[in-house]
Amino acid sequence: MTIPFDEITEPWWAATREGRLLLQMCTACGHRQHYPRALCTACGSMDLSWTESAGRGVVDSFTVVHRSPFPELTTPYVVARVRLAEGPILLTNLVGAAPDGWRCDESVRLAWRPLDDGRRLPVFEKE
């Protein structure tokens, strides 16, 4: 699977090669956000830096997918919103447990799914 990147997302993708999950942080207001953007979603400032996430969070919401939109994706799999300890929400996959074994508000920790080009996708498993 090839996932494109640009000048805004490139530092984020580079960090995934090292197993680091970065968040953008606004130096004007302190807001942390994910996914990478050109400006702060809280105050509109373009003065953004990077900070590393601890990789801990809770399941905010999830669904089990039984019909894949792509033949290469094996079903069932779990798509979830994970609220990181730092505040931002990631749309991700939950791994390492049966699809029917997940609950909202469950504590999770960061894991990685490798991509063919050496980058990795953040996924989450039970803590």
A tleap script that builds the chain and sets N, CA, C and O, in Angstrom:
source leaprc.protein.ff14SB
mol = sequence {
  NMET THR ILE PRO PHE ASP GLU ILE THR GLU
  PRO TRP TRP ALA ALA THR ARG GLU GLY ARG
  LEU LEU LEU GLN MET CYS THR ALA CYS GLY
  HIE ARG GLN HIE TYR PRO ARG ALA LEU CYS
  THR ALA CYS GLY SER MET ASP LEU SER TRP
  THR GLU SER ALA GLY ARG GLY VAL VAL ASP
  SER PHE THR VAL VAL HIE ARG SER PRO PHE
  PRO GLU LEU THR THR PRO TYR VAL VAL ALA
  ARG VAL ARG LEU ALA GLU GLY PRO ILE LEU
  LEU THR ASN LEU VAL GLY ALA ALA PRO ASP
  GLY TRP ARG CYS ASP GLU SER VAL ARG LEU
  ALA TRP ARG PRO LEU ASP ASP GLY ARG ARG
  LEU PRO VAL PHE GLU LYS CGLU
}
set mol.1.N position { 0.849 -1.168 0.000 }
set mol.1.CA position { 0.000 0.000 0.000 }
set mol.1.C position { 0.903 1.241 0.000 }
set mol.1.O position { 1.808 1.351 0.826 }
set mol.2.N position { 0.658 2.157 -0.910 }
set mol.2.CA position { 1.417 3.394 -0.985 }
set mol.2.C position { 0.565 4.538 -0.456 }
set mol.2.O position { -0.538 4.786 -0.944 }
set mol.3.N position { 1.086 5.224 0.538 }
set mol.3.CA position { 0.379 6.361 1.122 }
set mol.3.C position { 1.205 7.607 0.821 }
set mol.3.O position { 2.367 7.682 1.218 }
set mol.4.N position { 0.627 8.583 0.127 }
set mol.4.CA position { 1.387 9.782 -0.237 }
set mol.4.C position { 1.644 10.692 0.962 }
set mol.4.O position { 0.933 10.638 1.966 }
set mol.5.N position { 2.674 11.530 0.837 }
set mol.5.CA position { 2.951 12.536 1.850 }
set mol.5.C position { 3.392 13.813 1.153 }
set mol.5.O position { 3.725 13.802 -0.032 }
set mol.6.N position { 3.393 14.920 1.903 }
set mol.6.CA position { 3.799 16.213 1.366 }
set mol.6.C position { 4.718 16.891 2.371 }
set mol.6.O position { 5.129 16.267 3.349 }
set mol.7.N position { 5.047 18.167 2.142 }
set mol.7.CA position { 5.991 18.864 3.021 }
set mol.7.C position { 5.458 19.057 4.438 }
set mol.7.O position { 6.247 19.208 5.371 }
set mol.8.N position { 4.158 19.054 4.615 }
set mol.8.CA position { 3.583 19.200 5.952 }
set mol.8.C position { 3.628 17.872 6.704 }
set mol.8.O position { 3.945 17.846 7.893 }
set mol.9.N position { 3.315 16.782 6.027 }
set mol.9.CA position { 3.251 15.479 6.695 }
set mol.9.C position { 4.574 14.713 6.686 }
set mol.9.O position { 4.701 13.715 7.395 }
set mol.10.N position { 5.558 15.152 5.906 }
set mol.10.CA position { 6.816 14.403 5.782 }
set mol.10.C position { 7.526 14.183 7.109 }
set mol.10.O position { 7.986 13.065 7.346 }
set mol.11.N position { 7.651 15.196 8.010 }
set mol.11.CA position { 8.311 14.929 9.301 }
set mol.11.C position { 7.560 13.879 10.124 }
set mol.11.O position { 8.177 13.075 10.822 }
set mol.12.N position { 6.250 13.889 10.040 }
set mol.12.CA position { 5.454 12.904 10.768 }
set mol.12.C position { 5.746 11.505 10.245 }
set mol.12.O position { 5.992 10.587 11.027 }
set mol.13.N position { 5.719 11.337 8.919 }
set mol.13.CA position { 6.001 10.037 8.324 }
set mol.13.C position { 7.435 9.593 8.607 }
set mol.13.O position { 7.667 8.409 8.854 }
set mol.14.N position { 8.393 10.506 8.578 }
set mol.14.CA position { 9.793 10.157 8.869 }
set mol.14.C position { 9.917 9.606 10.288 }
set mol.14.O position { 10.655 8.647 10.514 }
set mol.15.N position { 9.208 10.197 11.238 }
set mol.15.CA position { 9.251 9.727 12.630 }
set mol.15.C position { 8.669 8.329 12.764 }
set mol.15.O position { 9.103 7.567 13.628 }
set mol.16.N position { 7.698 7.974 11.930 }
set mol.16.CA position { 7.119 6.631 12.023 }
set mol.16.C position { 8.143 5.564 11.682 }
set mol.16.O position { 8.059 4.442 12.182 }
set mol.17.N position { 9.108 5.897 10.839 }
set mol.17.CA position { 10.180 4.943 10.511 }
set mol.17.C position { 10.986 4.584 11.758 }
set mol.17.O position { 11.561 3.499 11.844 }
set mol.18.N position { 11.023 5.502 12.722 }
set mol.18.CA position { 11.770 5.305 13.968 }
set mol.18.C position { 10.869 4.831 15.106 }
set mol.18.O position { 11.326 4.686 16.240 }
set mol.19.N position { 9.594 4.591 14.811 }
set mol.19.CA position { 8.657 4.152 15.844 }
set mol.19.C position { 8.267 5.258 16.807 }
set mol.19.O position { 7.998 5.006 17.981 }
set mol.20.N position { 8.239 6.506 16.296 }
set mol.20.CA position { 7.840 7.643 17.127 }
set mol.20.C position { 6.561 8.239 16.563 }
set mol.20.O position { 6.449 8.466 15.359 }
set mol.21.N position { 5.597 8.490 17.443 }
set mol.21.CA position { 4.332 9.112 17.056 }
set mol.21.C position { 4.399 10.585 17.423 }
set mol.21.O position { 4.420 10.942 18.601 }
set mol.22.N position { 4.433 11.437 16.405 }
set mol.22.CA position { 4.519 12.874 16.629 }
set mol.22.C position { 3.146 13.528 16.556 }
set mol.22.O position { 2.264 13.096 15.814 }
set mol.23.N position { 2.995 14.574 17.343 }
set mol.23.CA position { 1.826 15.449 17.303 }
set mol.23.C position { 2.316 16.843 16.987 }
set mol.23.O position { 3.434 17.209 17.352 }
set mol.24.N position { 1.498 17.619 16.317 }
set mol.24.CA position { 1.827 19.022 16.136 }
set mol.24.C position { 1.429 19.786 17.388 }
set mol.24.O position { 0.404 19.496 18.005 }
set mol.25.N position { 2.255 20.773 17.761 }
set mol.25.CA position { 1.926 21.628 18.893 }
set mol.25.C position { 2.065 23.082 18.456 }
set mol.25.O position { 3.074 23.474 17.870 }
set mol.26.N position { 1.052 23.862 18.746 }
set mol.26.CA position { 1.053 25.279 18.415 }
set mol.26.C position { 1.892 26.016 19.451 }
set mol.26.O position { 1.622 25.928 20.648 }
set mol.27.N position { 2.906 26.741 18.994 }
set mol.27.CA position { 3.737 27.489 19.936 }
set mol.27.C position { 3.051 28.770 20.406 }
set mol.27.O position { 3.498 29.395 21.367 }
set mol.28.N position { 1.978 29.160 19.740 }
set mol.28.CA position { 1.242 30.360 20.143 }
set mol.28.C position { 0.258 30.076 21.278 }
set mol.28.O position { 0.155 30.860 22.222 }
set mol.29.N position { -0.472 28.945 21.189 }
set mol.29.CA position { -1.512 28.674 22.192 }
set mol.29.C position { -1.331 27.356 22.945 }
set mol.29.O position { -2.053 27.101 23.909 }
set mol.30.N position { -0.378 26.511 22.523 }
set mol.30.CA position { -0.118 25.250 23.207 }
set mol.30.C position { -1.001 24.088 22.778 }
set mol.30.O position { -0.842 22.976 23.280 }
set mol.31.N position { -1.925 24.326 21.860 }
set mol.31.CA position { -2.837 23.278 21.383 }
set mol.31.C position { -2.043 22.171 20.673 }
set mol.31.O position { -1.128 22.451 19.899 }
set mol.32.N position { -2.407 20.915 20.949 }
set mol.32.CA position { -1.815 19.771 20.259 }
set mol.32.C position { -2.841 19.208 19.297 }
set mol.32.O position { -4.032 19.156 19.605 }
set mol.33.N position { -2.369 18.781 18.113 }
set mol.33.CA position { -3.303 18.288 17.105 }
set mol.33.C position { -2.700 17.158 16.283 }
set mol.33.O position { -1.484 17.027 16.142 }
set mol.34.N position { -3.587 16.371 15.760 }
set mol.34.CA position { -3.265 15.316 14.807 }
set mol.34.C position { -4.479 15.216 13.895 }
set mol.34.O position { -5.608 15.212 14.385 }
set mol.35.N position { -4.300 15.143 12.711 }
set mol.35.CA position { -3.251 14.897 11.772 }
set mol.35.C position { -2.510 16.192 11.466 }
set mol.35.O position { -3.029 17.271 11.751 }
set mol.36.N position { -1.294 16.114 10.887 }
set mol.36.CA position { -0.529 17.333 10.603 }
set mol.36.C position { -1.251 18.257 9.618 }
set mol.36.O position { -1.790 17.823 8.600 }
set mol.37.N position { -1.238 19.551 9.964 }
set mol.37.CA position { -1.884 20.575 9.130 }
set mol.37.C position { -0.967 21.788 9.024 }
set mol.37.O position { 0.048 21.875 9.715 }
set mol.38.N position { -1.331 22.712 8.159 }
set mol.38.CA position { -0.528 23.914 7.948 }
set mol.38.C position { -0.746 24.956 9.038 }
set mol.38.O position { 0.095 25.836 9.226 }
set mol.39.N position { -1.871 24.869 9.766 }
set mol.39.CA position { -2.136 25.840 10.828 }
set mol.39.C position { -2.859 25.208 11.997 }
set mol.39.O position { -3.443 24.130 11.886 }
set mol.40.N position { -2.806 25.904 13.118 }
set mol.40.CA position { -3.414 25.425 14.361 }
set mol.40.C position { -4.936 25.444 14.226 }
set mol.40.O position { -5.519 26.435 13.786 }
set mol.41.N position { -5.564 24.342 14.607 }
set mol.41.CA position { -7.023 24.267 14.526 }
set mol.41.C position { -7.710 25.012 15.671 }
set mol.41.O position { -8.927 25.193 15.651 }
set mol.42.N position { -6.934 25.444 16.668 }
set mol.42.CA position { -7.513 26.183 17.790 }
set mol.42.C position { -7.451 27.696 17.581 }
set mol.42.O position { -8.429 28.402 17.824 }
set mol.43.N position { -6.280 28.194 17.124 }
set mol.43.CA position { -6.125 29.649 17.030 }
set mol.43.C position { -5.769 30.155 15.632 }
set mol.43.O position { -5.769 31.364 15.398 }
set mol.44.N position { -5.466 29.248 14.703 }
set mol.44.CA position { -5.140 29.659 13.338 }
set mol.44.C position { -3.685 30.014 13.108 }
set mol.44.O position { -3.314 30.359 11.986 }
set mol.45.N position { -2.848 29.943 14.132 }
set mol.45.CA position { -1.426 30.261 13.983 }
set mol.45.C position { -0.750 29.254 13.062 }
set mol.45.O position { -1.132 28.084 13.014 }
set mol.46.N position { 0.249 29.718 12.338 }
set mol.46.CA position { 1.042 28.828 11.500 }
set mol.46.C position { 2.362 28.466 12.185 }
set mol.46.O position { 3.221 27.826 11.578 }
set mol.47.N position { 2.523 28.869 13.433 }
set mol.47.CA position { 3.741 28.613 14.197 }
set mol.47.C position { 3.601 27.289 14.950 }
set mol.47.O position { 3.234 27.255 16.124 }
set mol.48.N position { 3.903 26.202 14.236 }
set mol.48.CA position { 3.714 24.857 14.773 }
set mol.48.C position { 5.050 24.153 14.943 }
set mol.48.O position { 5.977 24.353 14.159 }
set mol.49.N position { 5.134 23.325 15.979 }
set mol.49.CA position { 6.323 22.496 16.197 }
set mol.49.C position { 5.849 21.059 16.400 }
set mol.49.O position { 4.653 20.777 16.335 }
set mol.50.N position { 6.789 20.161 16.644 }
set mol.50.CA position { 6.465 18.754 16.848 }
set mol.50.C position { 6.756 18.345 18.277 }
set mol.50.O position { 7.730 18.804 18.874 }
set mol.51.N position { 5.918 17.487 18.823 }
set mol.51.CA position { 6.135 16.908 20.143 }
set mol.51.C position { 5.799 15.425 20.047 }
set mol.51.O position { 4.911 15.033 19.289 }
set mol.52.N position { 6.507 14.606 20.813 }
set mol.52.CA position { 6.282 13.167 20.743 }
set mol.52.C position { 5.180 12.733 21.702 }
set mol.52.O position { 5.138 13.166 22.854 }
set mol.53.N position { 4.303 11.889 21.222 }
set mol.53.CA position { 3.230 11.331 22.045 }
set mol.53.C position { 3.773 10.184 22.887 }
set mol.53.O position { 4.695 9.481 22.472 }
set mol.54.N position { 3.201 10.001 24.063 }
set mol.54.CA position { 3.561 8.860 24.909 }
set mol.54.C position { 2.978 7.561 24.358 }
set mol.54.O position { 3.381 6.474 24.774 }
set mol.55.N position { 2.034 7.667 23.427 }
set mol.55.CA position { 1.469 6.470 22.807 }
set mol.55.C position { 0.435 5.750 23.653 }
set mol.55.O position { 0.204 4.554 23.473 }
set mol.56.N position { -0.182 6.467 24.567 }
set mol.56.CA position { -1.220 5.896 25.417 }
set mol.56.C position { -2.529 6.635 25.152 }
set mol.56.O position { -2.525 7.827 24.848 }
set mol.57.N position { -3.652 5.918 25.271 }
set mol.57.CA position { -4.936 6.555 25.062 }
set mol.57.C position { -6.072 5.654 25.479 }
set mol.57.O position { -5.864 4.618 26.110 }
set mol.58.N position { -7.288 6.063 25.118 }
set mol.58.CA position { -8.486 5.270 25.381 }
set mol.58.C position { -9.325 5.201 24.113 }
set mol.58.O position { -9.320 6.119 23.293 }
set mol.59.N position { -10.039 4.103 23.972 }
set mol.59.CA position { -10.935 3.922 22.835 }
set mol.59.C position { -12.133 4.838 23.042 }
set mol.59.O position { -12.865 4.714 24.024 }
set mol.60.N position { -12.317 5.745 22.117 }
set mol.60.CA position { -13.414 6.707 22.164 }
set mol.60.C position { -14.672 6.123 21.515 }
set mol.60.O position { -15.787 6.296 22.006 }
set mol.61.N position { -14.455 5.427 20.395 }
set mol.61.CA position { -15.541 4.804 19.638 }
set mol.61.C position { -14.900 3.813 18.673 }
set mol.61.O position { -13.724 3.953 18.338 }
set mol.62.N position { -15.657 2.816 18.223 }
set mol.62.CA position { -15.091 1.851 17.271 }
set mol.62.C position { -16.206 1.153 16.511 }
set mol.62.O position { -17.372 1.186 16.905 }
set mol.63.N position { -15.817 0.520 15.409 }
set mol.63.CA position { -16.729 -0.320 14.642 }
set mol.63.C position { -15.946 -1.500 14.096 }
set mol.63.O position { -14.741 -1.403 13.862 }
set mol.64.N position { -16.624 -2.596 13.898 }
set mol.64.CA position { -16.020 -3.782 13.301 }
set mol.64.C position { -16.437 -3.827 11.832 }
set mol.64.O position { -17.626 -3.803 11.512 }
set mol.65.N position { -15.455 -3.891 10.957 }
set mol.65.CA position { -15.703 -3.921 9.516 }
set mol.65.C position { -15.749 -5.378 9.065 }
set mol.65.O position { -14.804 -6.135 9.286 }
set mol.66.N position { -16.852 -5.760 8.433 }
set mol.66.CA position { -17.023 -7.134 7.957 }
set mol.66.C position { -16.944 -7.242 6.441 }
set mol.66.O position { -16.748 -8.333 5.905 }
set mol.67.N position { -17.097 -6.108 5.739 }
set mol.67.CA position { -16.988 -6.095 4.275 }
set mol.67.C position { -15.935 -5.079 3.888 }
set mol.67.O position { -16.142 -3.872 4.018 }
set mol.68.N position { -14.814 -5.571 3.417 }
set mol.68.CA position { -13.680 -4.711 3.095 }
set mol.68.C position { -13.903 -3.938 1.794 }
set mol.68.O position { -14.439 -4.480 0.827 }
set mol.69.N position { -13.487 -2.666 1.776 }
set mol.69.CA position { -13.587 -1.904 0.531 }
set mol.69.C position { -12.482 -2.276 -0.459 }
set mol.69.O position { -12.559 -1.920 -1.635 }
set mol.70.N position { -11.452 -2.995 0.013 }
set mol.70.CA position { -10.327 -3.403 -0.829 }
set mol.70.C position { -10.058 -4.891 -0.634 }
set mol.70.O position { -10.099 -5.375 0.497 }
set mol.71.N position { -9.790 -5.617 -1.693 }
set mol.71.CA position { -9.581 -7.059 -1.561 }
set mol.71.C position { -8.370 -7.429 -0.688 }
set mol.71.O position { -8.350 -8.512 -0.102 }
set mol.72.N position { -7.373 -6.556 -0.593 }
set mol.72.CA position { -6.177 -6.878 0.191 }
set mol.72.C position { -6.380 -6.730 1.707 }
set mol.72.O position { -5.524 -7.154 2.483 }
set mol.73.N position { -7.490 -6.142 2.130 }
set mol.73.CA position { -7.778 -6.003 3.553 }
set mol.73.C position { -8.631 -7.184 4.021 }
set mol.73.O position { -9.757 -7.381 3.564 }
set mol.74.N position { -8.066 -7.954 4.934 }
set mol.74.CA position { -8.757 -9.120 5.469 }
set mol.74.C position { -9.750 -8.688 6.545 }
set mol.74.O position { -9.418 -7.898 7.429 }
set mol.75.N position { -10.945 -9.203 6.461 }
set mol.75.CA position { -11.972 -8.888 7.454 }
set mol.75.C position { -12.114 -10.056 8.427 }
set mol.75.O position { -11.703 -11.168 8.098 }
set mol.76.N position { -12.668 -9.847 9.583 }
set mol.76.CA position { -13.079 -8.547 10.129 }
set mol.76.C position { -11.879 -7.802 10.703 }
set mol.76.O position { -10.886 -8.411 11.099 }
set mol.77.N position { -11.989 -6.445 10.743 }
set mol.77.CA position { -10.993 -5.616 11.401 }
set mol.77.C position { -11.712 -4.482 12.114 }
set mol.77.O position { -12.871 -4.178 11.830 }
set mol.78.N position { -10.994 -3.864 13.047 }
set mol.78.CA position { -11.610 -2.856 13.910 }
set mol.78.C position { -11.047 -1.476 13.572 }
set mol.78.O position { -9.835 -1.264 13.609 }
set mol.79.N position { -11.937 -0.545 13.244 }
set mol.79.CA position { -11.589 0.852 13.031 }
set mol.79.C position { -12.067 1.617 14.266 }
set mol.79.O position { -13.198 1.442 14.720 }
set mol.80.N position { -11.183 2.469 14.804 }
set mol.80.CA position { -11.529 3.142 16.059 }
set mol.80.C position { -11.034 4.574 16.099 }
set mol.80.O position { -10.113 4.966 15.382 }
set mol.81.N position { -11.683 5.342 16.969 }
set mol.81.CA position { -11.181 6.652 17.382 }
set mol.81.C position { -10.495 6.425 18.721 }
set mol.81.O position { -11.108 5.949 19.677 }
set mol.82.N position { -9.210 6.773 18.774 }
set mol.82.CA position { -8.466 6.671 20.027 }
set mol.82.C position { -8.104 8.081 20.475 }
set mol.82.O position { -7.466 8.838 19.744 }
set mol.83.N position { -8.523 8.417 21.690 }
set mol.83.CA position { -8.182 9.715 22.279 }
set mol.83.C position { -6.870 9.554 23.027 }
set mol.83.O position { -6.795 8.840 24.027 }
set mol.84.N position { -5.838 10.224 22.533 }
set mol.84.CA position { -4.525 10.142 23.167 }
set mol.84.C position { -4.514 10.865 24.506 }
set mol.84.O position { -5.317 11.769 24.735 }
set mol.85.N position { -3.613 10.471 25.381 }
set mol.85.CA position { -3.459 11.125 26.687 }
set mol.85.C position { -3.192 12.612 26.510 }
set mol.85.O position { -3.556 13.410 27.374 }
set mol.86.N position { -2.560 12.999 25.400 }
set mol.86.CA position { -2.243 14.403 25.132 }
set mol.86.C position { -3.427 15.187 24.578 }
set mol.86.O position { -3.349 16.407 24.435 }
set mol.87.N position { -4.533 14.493 24.263 }
set mol.87.CA position { -5.736 15.184 23.811 }
set mol.87.C position { -6.211 14.879 22.401 }
set mol.87.O position { -7.407 14.659 22.209 }
set mol.88.N position { -5.321 14.855 21.390 }
set mol.88.CA position { -5.799 14.612 20.025 }
set mol.88.C position { -6.429 13.231 19.857 }
set mol.88.O position { -6.154 12.303 20.618 }
set mol.89.N position { -7.278 13.125 18.844 }
set mol.89.CA position { -7.945 11.873 18.509 }
set mol.89.C position { -7.355 11.342 17.209 }
set mol.89.O position { -7.201 12.084 16.239 }
set mol.90.N position { -7.028 10.055 17.196 }
set mol.90.CA position { -6.547 9.393 15.986 }
set mol.90.C position { -7.599 8.427 15.485 }
set mol.90.O position { -8.207 7.700 16.271 }
set mol.91.N position { -7.816 8.415 14.182 }
set mol.91.CA position { -8.611 7.384 13.539 }
set mol.91.C position { -7.617 6.283 13.189 }
set mol.91.O position { -6.654 6.534 12.464 }
set mol.92.N position { -7.831 5.072 13.685 }
set mol.92.CA position { -6.818 4.035 13.632 }
set mol.92.C position { -7.464 2.663 13.634 }
set mol.92.O position { -8.686 2.537 13.550 }
set mol.93.N position { -6.631 1.636 13.732 }
set mol.93.CA position { -7.111 0.268 13.897 }
set mol.93.C position { -6.752 -0.235 15.284 }
set mol.93.O position { -5.734 0.150 15.858 }
set mol.94.N position { -7.608 -1.106 15.813 }
set mol.94.CA position { -7.322 -1.804 17.062 }
set mol.94.C position { -6.893 -3.214 16.696 }
set mol.94.O position { -7.545 -3.877 15.889 }
set mol.95.N position { -5.792 -3.677 17.291 }
set mol.95.CA position { -5.213 -4.969 16.932 }
set mol.95.C position { -4.923 -5.784 18.190 }
set mol.95.O position { -4.930 -5.256 19.303 }
set mol.96.N position { -4.669 -7.075 17.996 }
set mol.96.CA position { -4.216 -7.912 19.088 }
set mol.96.C position { -5.304 -8.527 19.932 }
set mol.96.O position { -5.004 -9.191 20.924 }
set mol.97.N position { -6.557 -8.328 19.574 }
set mol.97.CA position { -7.682 -8.937 20.299 }
set mol.97.C position { -8.779 -9.243 19.285 }
set mol.97.O position { -8.810 -8.670 18.196 }
set mol.98.N position { -9.663 -10.137 19.647 }
set mol.98.CA position { -10.790 -10.466 18.771 }
set mol.98.C position { -11.628 -9.212 18.539 }
set mol.98.O position { -11.782 -8.395 19.447 }
set mol.99.N position { -12.167 -9.051 17.339 }
set mol.99.CA position { -12.977 -7.864 17.056 }
set mol.99.C position { -14.103 -7.625 18.058 }
set mol.99.O position { -14.436 -6.473 18.338 }
set mol.100.N position { -14.691 -8.679 18.601 }
set mol.100.CA position { -15.777 -8.489 19.565 }
set mol.100.C position { -15.263 -8.335 21.001 }
set mol.100.O position { -16.054 -8.301 21.943 }
set mol.101.N position { -13.941 -8.243 21.165 }
set mol.101.CA position { -13.360 -8.124 22.496 }
set mol.101.C position { -13.037 -6.703 22.923 }
set mol.101.O position { -12.382 -6.500 23.945 }
set mol.102.N position { -13.483 -5.725 22.164 }
set mol.102.CA position { -13.170 -4.323 22.468 }
set mol.102.C position { -14.337 -3.631 23.149 }
set mol.102.O position { -15.493 -4.009 22.959 }
set mol.103.N position { -14.024 -2.612 23.946 }
set mol.103.CA position { -15.035 -1.799 24.622 }
set mol.103.C position { -14.618 -0.330 24.580 }
set mol.103.O position { -13.428 -0.016 24.570 }
set mol.104.N position { -15.588 0.552 24.556 }
set mol.104.CA position { -15.288 1.982 24.670 }
set mol.104.C position { -14.685 2.258 26.046 }
set mol.104.O position { -14.982 1.557 27.013 }
set mol.105.N position { -13.853 3.266 26.125 }
set mol.105.CA position { -13.145 3.686 27.336 }
set mol.105.C position { -12.049 2.710 27.763 }
set mol.105.O position { -11.503 2.839 28.858 }
set mol.106.N position { -11.723 1.738 26.914 }
set mol.106.CA position { -10.658 0.791 27.223 }
set mol.106.C position { -9.297 1.457 26.984 }
set mol.106.O position { -9.114 2.166 25.994 }
set mol.107.N position { -8.353 1.227 27.890 }
set mol.107.CA position { -6.999 1.785 27.755 }
set mol.107.C position { -6.233 1.018 26.685 }
set mol.107.O position { -6.282 -0.211 26.619 }
set mol.108.N position { -5.521 1.777 25.846 }
set mol.108.CA position { -4.745 1.178 24.763 }
set mol.108.C position { -3.362 1.812 24.695 }
set mol.108.O position { -3.126 2.901 25.217 }
set mol.109.N position { -2.455 1.094 24.035 }
set mol.109.CA position { -1.100 1.609 23.824 }
set mol.109.C position { -0.730 1.465 22.353 }
set mol.109.O position { -1.284 0.639 21.627 }
set mol.110.N position { 0.201 2.274 21.948 }
set mol.110.CA position { 0.648 2.334 20.558 }
set mol.110.C position { 1.355 1.060 20.128 }
set mol.110.O position { 2.159 0.499 20.873 }
set mol.111.N position { 1.048 0.614 18.927 }
set mol.111.CA position { 1.770 -0.454 18.232 }
set mol.111.C position { 1.944 0.047 16.792 }
set mol.111.O position { 1.435 1.113 16.448 }
set mol.112.N position { 2.635 -0.686 15.975 }
set mol.112.CA position { 2.896 -0.225 14.609 }
set mol.112.C position { 2.592 -1.310 13.588 }
set mol.112.O position { 2.833 -2.492 13.831 }
set mol.113.N position { 2.060 -0.897 12.440 }
set mol.113.CA position { 1.865 -1.777 11.287 }
set mol.113.C position { 2.833 -1.300 10.201 }
set mol.113.O position { 2.729 -0.165 9.736 }
set mol.114.N position { 3.778 -2.163 9.792 }
set mol.114.CA position { 4.757 -1.740 8.788 }
set mol.114.C position { 4.131 -1.561 7.401 }
set mol.114.O position { 3.200 -2.268 7.018 }
set mol.115.N position { 4.677 -0.593 6.668 }
set mol.115.CA position { 4.320 -0.383 5.266 }
set mol.115.C position { 5.492 -0.850 4.406 }
set mol.115.O position { 6.611 -0.991 4.899 }
set mol.116.N position { 5.238 -1.083 3.149 }
set mol.116.CA position { 6.269 -1.613 2.252 }
set mol.116.C position { 7.484 -0.710 2.100 }
set mol.116.O position { 8.576 -1.203 1.819 }
set mol.117.N position { 7.323 0.602 2.280 }
set mol.117.CA position { 8.427 1.538 2.058 }
set mol.117.C position { 9.211 1.880 3.333 }
set mol.117.O position { 10.042 2.788 3.312 }
set mol.118.N position { 8.963 1.174 4.432 }
set mol.118.CA position { 9.693 1.416 5.681 }
set mol.118.C position { 8.962 2.310 6.662 }
set mol.118.O position { 9.305 2.343 7.844 }
set mol.119.N position { 7.950 3.039 6.185 }
set mol.119.CA position { 7.135 3.816 7.113 }
set mol.119.C position { 6.218 2.866 7.864 }
set mol.119.O position { 6.110 1.690 7.518 }
set mol.120.N position { 5.559 3.384 8.896 }
set mol.120.CA position { 4.655 2.557 9.693 }
set mol.120.C position { 3.366 3.315 9.971 }
set mol.120.O position { 3.347 4.544 10.029 }
set mol.121.N position { 2.296 2.559 10.141 }
set mol.121.CA position { 1.012 3.137 10.532 }
set mol.121.C position { 0.806 2.898 12.031 }
set mol.121.O position { 1.031 1.790 12.519 }
set mol.122.N position { 0.381 3.931 12.760 }
set mol.122.CA position { 0.088 3.720 14.175 }
set mol.122.C position { -1.227 2.948 14.330 }
set mol.122.O position { -2.252 3.319 13.756 }
set mol.123.N position { -1.177 1.884 15.104 }
set mol.123.CA position { -2.343 1.107 15.479 }
set mol.123.C position { -2.281 0.967 16.998 }
set mol.123.O position { -1.269 1.311 17.609 }
set mol.124.N position { -3.339 0.474 17.606 }
set mol.124.CA position { -3.357 0.398 19.064 }
set mol.124.C position { -3.791 -0.976 19.524 }
set mol.124.O position { -4.607 -1.637 18.881 }
set mol.125.N position { -3.227 -1.401 20.660 }
set mol.125.CA position { -3.546 -2.685 21.263 }
set mol.125.C position { -3.919 -2.466 22.721 }
set mol.125.O position { -3.672 -1.398 23.280 }
set mol.126.N position { -4.517 -3.486 23.334 }
set mol.126.CA position { -4.914 -3.376 24.743 }
set mol.126.C position { -3.692 -3.146 25.616 }
set mol.126.O position { -2.618 -3.700 25.383 }
set mol.127.N position { -3.888 -2.318 26.622 }
set mol.127.CA position { -2.792 -2.003 27.545 }
set mol.127.C position { -2.596 -3.144 28.511 }
set mol.127.O position { -1.720 -3.079 29.373 }
savepdb mol mol.pdb
quit
